[in-house]
Structures are given as C-alpha cells and as structure tokens.
Amino acid sequence: MAEFVKCLFGGLSSFYEKSKPILAMIFVQICCAGMNILSKLALDQGMSHFVLVFYRHLFATIVTAPLAYILERNTRPKLTMRIFSEIFISSLLGIQLSQNFYYEGLKYTTATVSTALINLVPAMTFIMAIVFRMESLNIRSLTGQAKIVGTLIGVSGAMTMTLYKGIKIQLWSSPFHLSHYNGSNNKNEDLTRGSLMVVIGCIAFAGWFILQTSICKKYPVQYSNNAITCFLATIQSAVITLIFERDRYGVWALGWNVKLLTAVYSGVVASGMAFWLLTWCITKKGPVFTTMFGPLLLIIVAIMGSIFLEEKFYLGSVIGALLIVIGLYIMLWSKRKDVEKIVKIPSTLSGICNNKESGKVEQKEESINI
C-alpha cells in the first residue's frame, strides 16, 4: 500500500511538473482576457486611451522595477546610449503606437474582434522579418509554402472581419451585462474603423518584435529590459497625453470606479504578473509554444464578452476569426518544422553536438524567430 501511495504521488508530482507551463499559459490568457474586458468597459465609460496607457505603465513600472533590481542586479550588463535609444524607440513603437491604436480600435469594435485580430501579429512579424532580411524564405520548400499560405489566410481573415459584417448570430442571453451599468449603448460601434485601428496597432507591435531581436542580443536581461521599457513608456505617455488631451484636464482623474480598476489591473496583473509568467514559459518551452495559446484567449474573451458586455456576433467576424486562427496554426507548424531541421542538422553532420547542445540551438533559434 505504501509503495502504491508513493508511486501515485510521484506520478502526480511528475504530471504537475510537466503541466506547469500549460497551466501558466492558461492563467496568462485568463489575465489578458480580463484586461480586454475591463479596458472595453473603461473606454466605453469615456476613459481616454492615452491616459489608460499612461496609468497602465505607471503601475507596471512600480511592479517590475523592484523585481529587475533584485533578480538582475548582479547580471545586468552596462546600459549604453545605443541600447537605451533602441529601447526608447521600441517603447514608442510597441507601446505608444501599438496600444493607443489598439485601444482606439477597441472603442469602435468589440473585445472579441480586437482579440481575434491580435493573432495576426506572428504573420506580420514574419513579413517584416523577410523585408528586413532577418529571415529567409525558401518558396520551394514545404515550410516556406506553408508560411506564405498561413500569412495569406490570416490576412484574408482580417479583411473579412473588416469589410464583411453579415448576419447577426445570437448565442445566448445573459443577465450579467455590465455594459448597462457602464453606460455603454454601442453608439460608437464601427467595425470597419475599429478593425483597421487594431490592425495598425498589430503592425506596430510586430515592429516591436523585430526591434526586440536586436535589443535582447545586446541587453539580455528580460526584467530590466521590461522595467526600463515601462518607465520610458510612462514618460512618453505623459507627454503624449498632455499634447492630445491638453484641454481636458479631467481625463487624468480615475476615482473609485472601473477606470481605476482597469489601470491597476492592466499594470499589475497584465503587464506585471502575466508578463513574468509569459517570460518563464518562453524560457521553458520557447515562443512557438506560448503563441499556440492565442486562440484560447479569443475563446475566453468571446465568452466573457457575450456574458458581461452583451457583445453581438456577426457571420463575418466568426468566419474572419476562424481564418486567422487557421493561418496562425499553419505559421506555427512551419516554424516548428524549421526549428526541428536546425536542431537535426548539427547532430547529423557532426558527432560533437550532444542532446544538451542541440537543446541550446533550439532555444536560441526560437528566441530569435518569434
């Protein structure tokens, strides 16, 4: 009996260790879904998206700066002016442009549509990597053809969501519509305008990934990089808000309402806790593994949006979302095949490369090609 109990607990412990990255990614998607729902509520209540970006990264800086100091104080390399400038530019691109366009689009569309369009980021990153010659494309290989097909399918899905509305699909009726208490009546809904704004934000975010490839090589301290980025984003957001909201000083006020909850939640949970878990999962399993959970976020947001925001679903949005998800998984499949080839080649050509070294090659390749 004792041996059986020991074996049982040993098996459960082993299963838990193997499941930790999966459980962590599920938790990350739940956190991000909550942020999308709260952001939609706050924006519908009249919160300025410039102010939301400012407060989000102010709270994120408060959370990440102590972690960066404690965890990387002995390993942090010198921060040169060139690295600082690149982080400054990446903050402008990946936070100011990306998030402000995303939040602006979120005001005119739904949380579900915006979340679906985010899955275009891998395809857009791939296109930019080809343009800047950071990645090669062999159109004669199966993986090269898969990347092209996946990109085209994803873009087709985005165009479908943007240009085609179709009939309304009624899923269920829920009594928990927070939009009624939030004062939202969908007057500003414009799926075409909102979708275009979100797509522009995705393009800017893809550019951030390209810049991060260079920054991470020169400054390989993730927590410090994130803390500096959040700090610079806070300053940049303050200046941008003062410019665009110069005649509306009341927009800075939060109060004990959904605006304050959204700002704190976005900074502490989404940009702080969720980012830490995401970084840990990338370290353990690579960026391809973490990207696979993007469609799960879409499902969670769709359920929460229909329950709490009374979101309407249209045939065009459903078809477009399915196309984007299919395109995403085709891209991920081709990327996984590329990584497997790179790992196999050294071990085939030389007996020097053992399993441990091959793992390092795989991890390095995945960390570069996001």
N, C-alpha and C positions, 0 to 999 in steps of 0.2 A: 504493500500500500504506500509506504514511504517513497519507494522508487517511482511509483506511478505519479504521486503528487509532485515529486521533484521534476520528473520528465514533463508533466503538464505545465508547471510554472516556467520551466526552461523553454518550452515551446512557445508559450505566451509571451515571454520576455523577448525571444528571438523575433516573433511576429511583430511585436510592438516596435522594436528597433528598426525593422525593415519598413514598417508603415509610417514612421515618424515624418519623413519628407512628404508623403501623400497627405497625412493629417494636417501638417503645417500649411501646405498649399491650399487645402480646402478652407482652413481658417483664414488664410490671406484673402481668398476670393469672397468669403463672407464679410470680412472687414471692408474690402473695396466696394462691395455691393451696398453696404450700409452707408458708405461715404457718398456714393452716387445718388441714393435715395434722399439723404439729408441735404445734399447740395441742390438737388432739384427743388426741394421744399423751401430752402433758404432763398434761392434765386426767384422762385415764384412769389415769395413774400416781399421782394423788392431789394434784396441784398445785392450790392454791386459786386460783380465778379472780380474786379480789381482789388476790392477790399478783402474778398474771400481768399484770393491768392496771397495777399499780404499776411493776414492773420494765420492762415494755414502754415506758412513757412516760419512765421514768428514762433508759433508753438512747436513746430518741428525742430527749430534751432535750439530751443530750450531743452528739448528731449535728447537730441543727437549730439550736441556739443560735449556734455559731460561724458557720454559713452566713448566718443572719439578720444577724449583726453585720457581716460582711464585705460582703455583697451589698446591704444596705439601710441602711447607716449614714448615707448622705448623703440618702436619700429618705424616711426614716421620719418620719411626722408625730408630733405630740405625743400621747402616750398619756394621755387624760383619764380621770378616775374613772368616767365613764359608759361609755366604751368598755371599760375594764378590767372593769367589772361585767358587761357583756354577754358578754365573753369568758369570764369566770368561770362565768356561767350556762350558756353554750354548752358549756363543758368538762364541767359536771355532767350536762348533757342528752346531748350527743353522744358522750361518752366513758364517764362513770361508769354512767349508766343503760343506754346502748346496748350497750357492750361487756360489762358484767357480766351483763346479761340474755342477751346472745348467747352468751357462754362458758358460762353456766349451762345454757342450752338445748343447747349443743353436747355437754355431758356426757351428756345423756339421749337424744340423737338421733345422726345420722351427719353427717359433714362435708359430704356431698353434699346432704342435705336442708337443712341450715343455709345452704349456699351458694345453693341454689335460692330459698329464702325471701328472701334479701337483695335479689333482683331486684324485690321489692315496694316498695322504697324510693321509686322515682320516682312510683308511683301514690299512695303515702301522702303524699308531698310535695305532689302535685297537690291532694289532698283538703284538706290543711292550708292550702295557698295560697288555695283557694276559701273556706274557713271564715274566714280572717283577711283576706279581701278583697285579697289580694296578686295575684290573677289572676282574670280574668273568664271566664265560661263562657257561650258562645252555643250553646244546645242546638239551635237551628235550623240551624246551620252543620254541614258535614260533619266538620270537625276537632273541633268540640265534641262531636258524637255519637261520634266515634272515641275521644275521651278517656274518655267515660263507659263505652263498650263495653270498652275496654282495661282500665280500672280494675276493672270487674265481672269480666272474665275472669281477671285476676290474683288478685283476692280469692277467686274460685271455686277457682283452683288451690291457693291457700294452705289453704282449707278442706278440699279434697280430700286434701292431704298430711297435714293434722292429724287428720282424722276417719276416713279410709278407708285401710286397710292393704292388703288384697287378697293375692293370691298372691305367693310369693317368686320372683324372677327370677334365675336363675343365669347369669352372663355367662361367666366362665372361672375356672380355678383357677390361683393364683399361688403360687410357693414363697417369695415375699419378704414374708411377713406380719410386719410389725414389731410388731403387736399381741400376738403370742405372747411376744416378748421384753419387751414393755412391761407385761405382767401384766394385760392387759385381756381380760375374758371376756364383755363385753357384759351384765353383770348389771344395770347401771343403765339399760338401754335402755328408754325410754318415749317413743315417737314423738309422742304427743299432747302430753304435758307439755313435751317438748323443743321442739316446733314452736311452741307457744304462747309460750314464753320468747323464742324467736328473733323472733317476730312483735312482741312488746312492745319488744324491742331495736330492731327496724326502725322502729317508730313513733317512738321516742326519737331515732333517727338522722335521720328525716325532719324532726323538730322542730329538729334542729341545722342542717339546710339552710336552714330558714326564718329562724333567727337569723343565720346567716352572710350572708344577703342584706343585712341591716341593717349588720352589722359591716364587711363588705367595702366598703360605701359610705363609711363614716366612717374606716376604717383600712385603706386599700388597699395593704397590704404583706403579701404572702402568706407569706413566710418568717418574718417577725417574728410575724405572727398565729399561725402554726403553732407556733413556738418557745414563745411565751407560753402557748398552749393546752396544750402538752405539759408545760411546767413546772408550771402550775396543776393539771393532771391528776395529776402525780406527788405533789404535796402532798395533794390531795383523796383520792387512792388510799391514801396512807399513813394518813390519819386514818380512812378507812372500813375499812381492813384491821385497824387497831388496835381498832376497835369490834366488828367481826363475828368477828374471829379472836383476841380478847383472851386466850383460854385455850389457844391453840395457837401458842406462840412458835416451834415448829419449822417452821411453814409458810414462814417467811422464808428458810430455808436452801435453796440451789439445788444445790450440788455439781456435779461434772463429769458431768452426765447430760443427758437430753432437756429437763429444766426450764430449765437454764442456756441451752442451745442455742435453745429456744423464745423465752426472754426477749430474748436478744441479737438473734436473727433478726427477731423482731417489731418491736423498736425500731429497729434499724439499717437492715434491708432493707425491711420493710413500711411503717413509719411515717416512715422517712428517705428512702432511695433511691427507693422506689416512689412515695411522695408527691411527690417532686420531679419525677419523670417524668410523673406524672399532671397536675401543675400545668402543666408545659411543654406537654403535649398539649392541655389545655384552652385555653391561651393561643393555640396554633396553630390548633386545629380546633373549639374550643367544647365544652361539656359534653355536648351531644347525641351527638357523635362518640365521646367516651370511654364513655358509658353503653352504647353499642351492643356493647361487648366483654364485658358482664356474662355473657351465656350462654356465652362461651368459657371463662370462669372455672369455670362449672358443669361443663362437659365435662372440663376438666383435673382438677378435684377428683374427679369421678366415676371417672375412670381411675386416678388416684393412690390414691383411697380403696379401690378394689377390689383394687389390687395390694398396697398396703402395710398396709391396715387390715382387710382381709377384710370389707369392708362388704357388707351384704345389701341388695339392691334389691327393692322391693315395687311391685306394679302401681299402687297409689295414689300412691306417691311419683313414679313415672315420669309418670303422667297429670297430676298436680299440677304437676310441673316444666315439662311442655310447655305447660300452660295459662298459667303465669306468664310464660314466655318469649314466647308469642304476645301476651299482654296488654302486655308490655313493649314489643315492637316496634310494636304499634298506637299506644301512647302516644308513642313516639319519632317515628313517622310524622306524627302530628298536630302534635307540637311543631315538627318541621321545616317543615311547611306554614305554621304560624303565623309562624315566623321569615322565611320567604320572602315572605309577604304584607307584613310590616313593612318589609322591605328594598325591595319594589317600590313601595309607596305613596308615599314621598317623591320617588322619581325620576319617578313618573307625574305628580304634582301640580306639581312644580317642576323647572326645568332647572338649578337651582343645585347640587343634590346630585349629585356625580360618583361614580364607582365606589369611590374611596377612602373617601369619607364613608359610602357605603352599607355598606361592609365594617365601618366602625366601629359603625354602627347594629346590624348583625347580631351583632357580637361583644358589644356591650353587652346586647342583648336576651337572648342565650344565657347570658351570665354571671349575669343576674338570675333567669331562669326555668330552674331546674335540674330 
